[in-house]
Amino acid sequence: MSAPEVSVIVPAYNATATLGDQLAALLAQPADHEIEVLVCDNGSTDDTARLVRRWAEHDERVRLVDASARRGPAAARNIGAAAARGRVLLFCDADDIVGDGWLGRMASALFDDVEVAAGTLEGRSLNSANRYSVSWEVSGDIRLGFWPRFRATASSNLGVRKDVFDEADGFDELLLTCEDLDFCWRVQLAGHPLVFLTDAVVHSRQRDGLRAVFRQARSYAAGTRALRHKYSAIAAADADPPAAPAPALCEDGAAVKDAGDAASGPSRLLARAGRVFTRTGQANVAWRLGEALGQRFGRIDPRIRPLPVSLLERHLAGGRQ
């Protein structure tokens, strides 16, 4: 195989149940560039590594990367990026499935004039109705209210030129969640626009089960709390940021789409009360509870320091780092 031009980085932890579907989707993608798919095993205790080795035996584009030295999704992606040989890095997750044409669309944009690219997340295909899952779809377009200057995206559908990634020192491994938002903000502060590609679709798998929903909401809210700390000086100094978007957002940027919201008055209250007893309604409650606890009690790593205001000043002056 010729030297790869595109490195697809897939962090994985105990992912045997879903990883095969993602690898099949990635390897079936038509592409104009040589690719490699790096599965970065972050210390799995199941058969994830063995599964990847089997795929690698049949397709030389697949590589298993031991990413167990440092734990967490940010570390797994950074270790994968360090091992990557391509000039373009594409990030997706082991429990999702990339849509048709995703790889080619992302790669062509990044080899053209785009430096950082975000795709679209689709949340219905992999999530049946009879689940303990929240009622809203995930969103790949995220803007948080406490500092709405920049849009951001999830690392499950993100592409970046390797030189830009290296300039930003990759993902912040002190952030256990929301490291993707932080990365998107930092590269934009450094003068690299984030471009959204609506036709680069990843089918996203939502959490199923009240405990899983609660834990995800709590961890995302804790990550947002850490972001608020990291960007506290910058947000305070930003006198005129763009307005936050109209839809209500969860901490991971998921837009709330609740069918009963169209009702009004008593009928709306009754509809909402009835939905609490459905699986979806219970999942929504679990999410809100986890979110509230994460916002209030989420731990902030003491090594995380507020970023200097000079980063914002340089961005507003039109300069790059």
C-alpha positions as a Markdown table, in Angstrom:
| # | Residue | x | y | z |
|---|---|---|---|---|
| 1 | Met | 0.0 | 0.0 | 0.0 |
| 2 | Ser | 1.2 | 3.5 | -0.8 |
| 3 | Ala | 1.8 | 5.9 | 2.0 |
| 4 | Pro | -1.6 | 7.0 | 3.3 |
| 5 | Glu | -2.8 | 10.5 | 2.8 |
| 6 | Val | -5.8 | 10.3 | 5.1 |
| 7 | Ser | -5.7 | 8.8 | 8.6 |
| 8 | Val | -9.1 | 7.9 | 10.2 |
| 9 | Ile | -8.7 | 7.7 | 14.0 |
| 10 | Val | -11.2 | 5.6 | 15.9 |
| 11 | Pro | -10.7 | 5.6 | 19.7 |
| 12 | Ala | -12.1 | 2.4 | 21.2 |
| 13 | Tyr | -12.7 | 1.0 | 24.6 |
| 14 | Asn | -14.6 | -2.4 | 25.0 |
| 15 | Ala | -16.1 | -1.8 | 21.6 |
| 16 | Thr | -16.5 | -5.3 | 20.2 |
| 17 | Ala | -20.3 | -5.0 | 20.0 |
| 18 | Thr | -20.2 | -2.1 | 17.6 |
| 19 | Leu | -16.7 | -1.6 | 16.1 |
| 20 | Gly | -17.2 | -4.1 | 13.3 |
| 21 | Asp | -20.1 | -2.2 | 11.8 |
| 22 | Gln | -18.0 | 1.0 | 11.9 |
| 23 | Leu | -15.0 | -0.6 | 10.3 |
| 24 | Ala | -17.1 | -2.2 | 7.6 |
| 25 | Ala | -18.7 | 1.2 | 6.8 |
| 26 | Leu | -15.3 | 3.0 | 6.7 |
| 27 | Leu | -13.6 | 0.4 | 4.5 |
| 28 | Ala | -16.5 | 0.4 | 2.0 |
| 29 | Gln | -16.2 | 4.1 | 1.4 |
| 30 | Pro | -15.0 | 5.2 | -2.0 |
| 31 | Ala | -12.0 | 7.6 | -1.7 |
| 32 | Asp | -9.7 | 9.5 | -4.0 |
| 33 | His | -6.8 | 9.3 | -1.5 |
| 34 | Glu | -5.0 | 6.4 | 0.2 |
| 35 | Ile | -6.3 | 5.9 | 3.7 |
| 36 | Glu | -5.4 | 4.2 | 6.9 |
| 37 | Val | -7.9 | 3.4 | 9.7 |
| 38 | Leu | -6.2 | 3.5 | 13.2 |
| 39 | Val | -8.2 | 1.9 | 15.9 |
| 40 | Cys | -6.8 | 3.2 | 19.2 |
| 41 | Asp | -7.4 | 0.7 | 21.9 |
| 42 | Asn | -7.6 | 2.6 | 25.2 |
| 43 | Gly | -7.0 | -0.4 | 27.5 |
| 44 | Ser | -10.0 | -2.5 | 26.6 |
| 45 | Thr | -10.7 | -5.6 | 28.7 |
| 46 | Asp | -12.8 | -7.4 | 26.0 |
| 47 | Asp | -11.9 | -8.7 | 22.6 |
| 48 | Thr | -11.5 | -5.3 | 20.9 |
| 49 | Ala | -7.8 | -5.8 | 20.1 |
| 50 | Arg | -8.4 | -9.3 | 18.8 |
| 51 | Leu | -11.3 | -8.0 | 16.6 |
| 52 | Val | -9.1 | -5.3 | 15.1 |
| 53 | Arg | -6.2 | -7.8 | 14.4 |
| 54 | Arg | -8.6 | -10.0 | 12.5 |
| 55 | Trp | -9.7 | -7.0 | 10.3 |
| 56 | Ala | -6.1 | -6.1 | 9.8 |
| 57 | Glu | -5.3 | -9.6 | 8.5 |
| 58 | His | -7.7 | -9.1 | 5.7 |
| 59 | Asp | -7.2 | -5.4 | 5.0 |
| 60 | Glu | -3.9 | -3.7 | 5.3 |
| 61 | Arg | -5.5 | -0.3 | 5.7 |
| 62 | Val | -6.5 | -1.2 | 9.3 |
| 63 | Arg | -4.0 | -0.7 | 12.1 |
| 64 | Leu | -4.3 | -1.5 | 15.8 |
| 65 | Val | -2.7 | 1.3 | 18.0 |
| 66 | Asp | -2.1 | 0.5 | 21.6 |
| 67 | Ala | -3.5 | 3.7 | 23.3 |
| 68 | Ser | -3.5 | 2.3 | 26.8 |
| 69 | Ala | -0.6 | 4.3 | 28.2 |
| 70 | Arg | -2.9 | 7.2 | 29.0 |
| 71 | Arg | -6.6 | 6.9 | 29.6 |
| 72 | Gly | -9.6 | 8.8 | 28.2 |
| 73 | Pro | -10.9 | 9.5 | 24.7 |
| 74 | Ala | -8.7 | 12.7 | 24.3 |
| 75 | Ala | -5.6 | 10.6 | 25.1 |
| 76 | Ala | -6.6 | 7.8 | 22.7 |
| 77 | Arg | -7.1 | 10.3 | 19.9 |
| 78 | Asn | -3.8 | 12.1 | 20.6 |
| 79 | Ile | -2.0 | 8.8 | 20.6 |
| 80 | Gly | -3.6 | 7.9 | 17.3 |
| 81 | Ala | -2.7 | 11.2 | 15.8 |
| 82 | Ala | 0.9 | 10.8 | 16.8 |
| 83 | Ala | 0.9 | 7.4 | 15.0 |
| 84 | Ala | -0.9 | 8.7 | 11.9 |
| 85 | Arg | 0.9 | 9.0 | 8.6 |
| 86 | Gly | -1.7 | 11.0 | 6.7 |
| 87 | Arg | -1.7 | 14.8 | 6.1 |
| 88 | Val | -5.4 | 14.8 | 7.0 |
| 89 | Leu | -6.9 | 13.4 | 10.2 |
| 90 | Leu | -10.5 | 12.3 | 10.4 |
| 91 | Phe | -12.1 | 11.4 | 13.8 |
| 92 | Cys | -15.1 | 9.1 | 14.3 |
| 93 | Asp | -16.3 | 6.8 | 17.1 |
| 94 | Ala | -16.3 | 3.1 | 17.5 |
| 95 | Asp | -20.1 | 2.9 | 18.3 |
| 96 | Asp | -21.3 | 5.0 | 15.4 |
| 97 | Ile | -21.5 | 4.3 | 11.6 |
| 98 | Val | -20.2 | 6.8 | 9.0 |
| 99 | Gly | -22.7 | 7.6 | 6.3 |
| 100 | Asp | -22.2 | 7.0 | 2.5 |
| 101 | Gly | -19.6 | 9.3 | 1.1 |
| 102 | Trp | -18.5 | 10.6 | 4.5 |
| 103 | Leu | -14.8 | 9.9 | 4.1 |
| 104 | Gly | -14.5 | 11.3 | 0.6 |
| 105 | Arg | -16.5 | 14.5 | 1.4 |
| 106 | Met | -14.4 | 15.2 | 4.5 |
| 107 | Ala | -11.1 | 14.4 | 2.8 |
| 108 | Ser | -11.8 | 16.4 | -0.3 |
| 109 | Ala | -12.7 | 19.5 | 1.7 |
| 110 | Leu | -9.6 | 19.3 | 3.8 |
| 111 | Phe | -7.3 | 18.8 | 0.8 |
| 112 | Asp | -8.9 | 21.8 | -0.8 |
| 113 | Asp | -9.2 | 25.0 | 1.3 |
| 114 | Val | -10.7 | 23.8 | 4.6 |
| 115 | Glu | -8.5 | 23.5 | 7.6 |
| 116 | Val | -11.0 | 22.2 | 10.1 |
| 117 | Ala | -14.2 | 20.4 | 9.1 |
| 118 | Ala | -17.4 | 19.3 | 11.0 |
| 119 | Gly | -20.0 | 17.0 | 9.6 |
| 120 | Thr | -23.6 | 16.3 | 10.5 |
| 121 | Leu | -24.8 | 13.8 | 13.2 |
| 122 | Glu | -27.9 | 11.8 | 12.4 |
| 123 | Gly | -29.6 | 10.3 | 15.5 |
| 124 | Arg | -32.5 | 8.1 | 14.3 |
| 125 | Ser | -31.1 | 5.3 | 12.2 |
| 126 | Leu | -29.3 | 3.5 | 15.0 |
| 127 | Asn | -31.8 | 4.1 | 17.7 |
| 128 | Ser | -35.1 | 2.2 | 17.9 |
| 129 | Ala | -38.2 | 3.8 | 19.5 |
| 130 | Asn | -38.5 | 1.2 | 22.2 |
| 131 | Arg | -35.5 | 2.4 | 24.3 |
| 132 | Tyr | -34.6 | 4.2 | 27.5 |
| 133 | Ser | -33.1 | 7.0 | 25.4 |
| 134 | Val | -33.7 | 10.8 | 25.5 |
| 135 | Ser | -36.3 | 12.3 | 23.2 |
| 136 | Trp | -33.9 | 14.7 | 21.4 |
| 137 | Glu | -31.3 | 13.9 | 18.6 |
| 138 | Val | -27.7 | 14.6 | 19.0 |
| 139 | Ser | -26.3 | 17.6 | 17.1 |
| 140 | Gly | -23.0 | 18.2 | 15.4 |
| 141 | Asp | -23.5 | 21.9 | 15.6 |
| 142 | Ile | -22.8 | 23.1 | 19.2 |
| 143 | Arg | -22.7 | 26.6 | 20.7 |
| 144 | Leu | -22.7 | 27.0 | 24.5 |
| 145 | Gly | -24.4 | 29.9 | 26.1 |
| 146 | Phe | -21.7 | 31.0 | 28.5 |
| 147 | Trp | -19.4 | 31.8 | 25.7 |
| 148 | Pro | -21.2 | 31.7 | 22.3 |
| 149 | Arg | -18.5 | 33.2 | 20.1 |
| 150 | Phe | -17.6 | 30.0 | 18.3 |
| 151 | Arg | -19.5 | 27.0 | 17.0 |
| 152 | Ala | -18.1 | 23.6 | 17.8 |
| 153 | Thr | -18.6 | 20.0 | 16.9 |
| 154 | Ala | -18.3 | 16.6 | 18.4 |
| 155 | Ser | -15.2 | 14.6 | 17.8 |
| 156 | Ser | -17.3 | 11.8 | 16.4 |
| 157 | Asn | -17.5 | 13.7 | 13.1 |
| 158 | Leu | -14.5 | 16.0 | 12.9 |
| 159 | Gly | -11.7 | 16.4 | 10.4 |
| 160 | Val | -8.5 | 18.5 | 10.6 |
| 161 | Arg | -5.2 | 18.9 | 8.8 |
| 162 | Lys | -2.5 | 17.3 | 10.7 |
| 163 | Asp | -0.3 | 20.5 | 10.8 |
| 164 | Val | -3.2 | 22.4 | 12.4 |
| 165 | Phe | -3.8 | 19.6 | 14.9 |
| 166 | Asp | -0.1 | 19.6 | 15.9 |
| 167 | Glu | -0.1 | 23.4 | 16.2 |
| 168 | Ala | -3.0 | 23.1 | 18.7 |
| 169 | Asp | -1.2 | 20.3 | 20.6 |
| 170 | Gly | -4.2 | 18.1 | 20.0 |
| 171 | Phe | -7.0 | 17.4 | 22.5 |
| 172 | Asp | -6.6 | 18.6 | 26.2 |
| 173 | Glu | -6.3 | 15.3 | 28.1 |
| 174 | Leu | -7.2 | 17.0 | 31.4 |
| 175 | Leu | -10.7 | 17.2 | 30.0 |
| 176 | Leu | -12.6 | 13.9 | 30.3 |
| 177 | Thr | -15.5 | 15.3 | 28.3 |
| 178 | Cys | -16.0 | 18.4 | 26.1 |
| 179 | Glu | -12.4 | 18.1 | 24.9 |
| 180 | Asp | -13.8 | 18.3 | 21.4 |
| 181 | Leu | -15.5 | 21.6 | 22.1 |
| 182 | Asp | -12.3 | 22.9 | 23.6 |
| 183 | Phe | -10.3 | 21.8 | 20.6 |
| 184 | Cys | -12.7 | 23.5 | 18.2 |
| 185 | Trp | -12.5 | 26.8 | 20.2 |
| 186 | Arg | -8.7 | 26.8 | 20.4 |
| 187 | Val | -8.1 | 26.2 | 16.7 |
| 188 | Gln | -10.6 | 29.0 | 15.9 |
| 189 | Leu | -8.9 | 31.3 | 18.4 |
| 190 | Ala | -5.7 | 30.5 | 16.5 |
| 191 | Gly | -7.2 | 31.6 | 13.2 |
| 192 | His | -8.4 | 28.4 | 11.7 |
| 193 | Pro | -12.1 | 28.5 | 10.8 |
| 194 | Leu | -14.4 | 25.6 | 11.5 |
| 195 | Val | -16.3 | 24.7 | 8.3 |
| 196 | Phe | -19.6 | 22.7 | 8.5 |
| 197 | Leu | -20.2 | 20.1 | 5.8 |
| 198 | Thr | -23.9 | 19.2 | 6.0 |
| 199 | Asp | -23.5 | 16.3 | 3.6 |
| 200 | Ala | -20.8 | 14.5 | 5.6 |
| 201 | Val | -23.1 | 12.4 | 7.8 |
| 202 | Val | -22.3 | 10.1 | 10.7 |
| 203 | His | -25.1 | 8.0 | 12.2 |
| 204 | Ser | -24.8 | 8.4 | 15.9 |
| 205 | Arg | -25.8 | 5.8 | 18.5 |
| 206 | Gln | -27.5 | 7.2 | 21.6 |
| 207 | Arg | -27.0 | 5.8 | 25.2 |
| 208 | Asp | -29.6 | 3.2 | 26.1 |
| 209 | Gly | -30.6 | 2.6 | 29.7 |
| 210 | Leu | -31.3 | 5.0 | 32.6 |
| 211 | Arg | -27.9 | 4.5 | 34.3 |
| 212 | Ala | -26.1 | 5.1 | 31.0 |
| 213 | Val | -28.1 | 8.2 | 30.2 |
| 214 | Phe | -27.6 | 9.6 | 33.7 |
| 215 | Arg | -23.8 | 9.0 | 33.7 |
| 216 | Gln | -23.4 | 10.6 | 30.2 |
| 217 | Ala | -25.4 | 13.7 | 31.2 |
| 218 | Arg | -23.4 | 14.1 | 34.4 |
| 219 | Ser | -20.1 | 13.7 | 32.7 |
| 220 | Tyr | -21.0 | 16.1 | 29.9 |
| 221 | Ala | -22.2 | 18.7 | 32.4 |
| 222 | Ala | -19.0 | 18.3 | 34.4 |
| 223 | Gly | -17.0 | 18.8 | 31.2 |
| 224 | Thr | -18.9 | 22.0 | 30.5 |
| 225 | Arg | -18.2 | 23.1 | 34.0 |
| 226 | Ala | -14.5 | 22.6 | 33.4 |
| 227 | Leu | -14.7 | 24.5 | 30.1 |
| 228 | Arg | -16.4 | 27.4 | 31.9 |
| 229 | His | -13.4 | 27.5 | 34.2 |
| 230 | Lys | -10.8 | 27.2 | 31.4 |
| 231 | Tyr | -12.4 | 30.0 | 29.4 |
| 232 | Ser | -13.5 | 32.2 | 32.4 |
| 233 | Ala | -11.1 | 35.0 | 31.7 |
| 234 | Ile | -11.7 | 35.0 | 27.9 |
| 235 | Ala | -15.5 | 34.9 | 28.3 |
| 236 | Ala | -15.4 | 37.7 | 30.8 |
| 237 | Ala | -13.3 | 39.8 | 28.5 |
| 238 | Asp | -15.3 | 39.1 | 25.3 |
| 239 | Ala | -17.5 | 42.2 | 25.3 |
| 240 | Asp | -19.5 | 41.5 | 22.2 |
| 241 | Pro | -19.8 | 37.7 | 21.4 |
| 242 | Pro | -22.4 | 36.5 | 18.9 |
| 243 | Ala | -25.8 | 35.7 | 20.4 |
| 244 | Ala | -26.4 | 32.1 | 21.4 |
| 245 | Pro | -28.7 | 30.1 | 19.0 |
| 246 | Ala | -32.4 | 30.0 | 19.6 |
| 247 | Pro | -32.9 | 26.2 | 20.3 |
| 248 | Ala | -32.4 | 25.0 | 23.9 |
| 249 | Leu | -29.3 | 23.0 | 24.1 |
| 250 | Cys | -28.2 | 20.1 | 26.3 |
| 251 | Glu | -24.6 | 20.3 | 27.5 |
| 252 | Asp | -23.5 | 18.2 | 24.6 |
| 253 | Gly | -25.3 | 20.5 | 22.1 |
| 254 | Ala | -28.3 | 18.2 | 21.6 |
| 255 | Ala | -31.3 | 20.3 | 20.5 |
| 256 | Val | -34.4 | 19.4 | 22.5 |
| 257 | Lys | -37.1 | 18.3 | 20.2 |
| 258 | Asp | -40.1 | 17.4 | 22.3 |
| 259 | Ala | -43.3 | 16.6 | 20.5 |
| 260 | Gly | -45.5 | 17.9 | 23.3 |
| 261 | Asp | -44.0 | 21.3 | 23.2 |
| 262 | Ala | -46.4 | 22.3 | 20.4 |
| 263 | Ala | -49.3 | 22.1 | 22.9 |
| 264 | Ser | -50.2 | 24.9 | 25.4 |
| 265 | Gly | -51.8 | 25.4 | 28.8 |
| 266 | Pro | -53.2 | 22.4 | 30.7 |
| 267 | Ser | -53.0 | 20.0 | 27.8 |
| 268 | Arg | -49.3 | 20.7 | 27.5 |
| 269 | Leu | -48.8 | 20.0 | 31.2 |
| 270 | Leu | -50.9 | 16.8 | 31.0 |
| 271 | Ala | -48.9 | 15.6 | 27.9 |
| 272 | Arg | -45.6 | 16.2 | 29.7 |
| 273 | Ala | -46.8 | 14.4 | 32.9 |
| 274 | Gly | -47.9 | 11.4 | 30.8 |
| 275 | Arg | -44.6 | 11.2 | 29.0 |
| 276 | Val | -42.7 | 10.9 | 32.3 |
| 277 | Phe | -44.0 | 7.3 | 32.6 |
| 278 | Thr | -42.7 | 6.3 | 29.2 |
| 279 | Arg | -39.2 | 5.0 | 28.7 |
| 280 | Thr | -38.2 | 8.1 | 26.8 |
| 281 | Gly | -39.7 | 10.3 | 29.5 |
| 282 | Gln | -37.8 | 8.5 | 32.2 |
| 283 | Ala | -34.6 | 8.8 | 30.2 |
| 284 | Asn | -35.2 | 12.6 | 29.9 |
| 285 | Val | -35.6 | 12.8 | 33.7 |
| 286 | Ala | -32.4 | 10.8 | 34.2 |
| 287 | Trp | -30.6 | 13.2 | 31.8 |
| 288 | Arg | -31.8 | 16.3 | 33.6 |
| 289 | Leu | -30.8 | 14.9 | 37.0 |
| 290 | Gly | -27.4 | 13.9 | 35.8 |
| 291 | Glu | -26.9 | 17.2 | 34.1 |
| 292 | Ala | -27.9 | 19.1 | 37.3 |
| 293 | Leu | -25.5 | 17.1 | 39.4 |
| 294 | Gly | -22.6 | 17.5 | 36.9 |
| 295 | Gln | -23.1 | 21.2 | 36.7 |
| 296 | Arg | -23.1 | 21.6 | 40.5 |
| 297 | Phe | -20.6 | 19.0 | 41.6 |
| 298 | Gly | -18.5 | 18.1 | 38.6 |
| 299 | Arg | -14.8 | 18.0 | 39.5 |
| 300 | Ile | -12.4 | 20.4 | 37.8 |
| 301 | Asp | -8.9 | 19.1 | 37.5 |
| 302 | Pro | -6.7 | 21.5 | 39.4 |
| 303 | Arg | -4.2 | 21.4 | 36.6 |
| 304 | Ile | -6.6 | 23.2 | 34.3 |
| 305 | Arg | -5.8 | 26.9 | 34.2 |
| 306 | Pro | -7.8 | 29.7 | 32.7 |
| 307 | Leu | -6.5 | 30.6 | 29.2 |
| 308 | Pro | -5.0 | 34.0 | 28.8 |
| 309 | Val | -7.1 | 36.8 | 27.4 |
| 310 | Ser | -4.3 | 37.5 | 24.9 |
| 311 | Leu | -5.5 | 34.6 | 22.8 |
| 312 | Leu | -8.8 | 36.4 | 22.3 |
| 313 | Glu | -7.1 | 39.7 | 21.7 |
| 314 | Arg | -4.9 | 38.2 | 19.0 |
| 315 | His | -8.0 | 36.5 | 17.4 |
| 316 | Leu | -10.0 | 39.8 | 17.3 |
| 317 | Ala | -7.0 | 41.6 | 15.9 |
| 318 | Gly | -7.0 | 39.1 | 13.0 |
| 319 | Gly | -3.7 | 37.5 | 13.8 |
| 320 | Arg | -2.6 | 33.9 | 14.2 |
| 321 | Gln | -0.6 | 32.4 | 16.9 |
